[in-house]
Amino acid sequence: RFLDRSIYSSKLDEERLPFMFAKVQMADEAINSAIKLKSMEALHFIEAKCQLSEANSTRIR
């Protein structure tokens, strides 16, 4: 079933890509809202609960 892992992996990634992109957009929007509200508590929560990119981690700090 998993004889060619590269084909399986690429198919899985293609199916997951829209969901992964949506998660990134939601994280960006959450960070922007927390910054506008000047809520350090919200920023710390986002940082603790989400796997953020390096750019988003830098924005929070």
Protein Blocks (a to p, Z undefined) as FASTA:
>chain_A
ZZpmmlmmmmmmmmmmmmmmmmmmmmmmmmmmmmmnopaklmmmmmmmpccdfklmmmmZ
Z
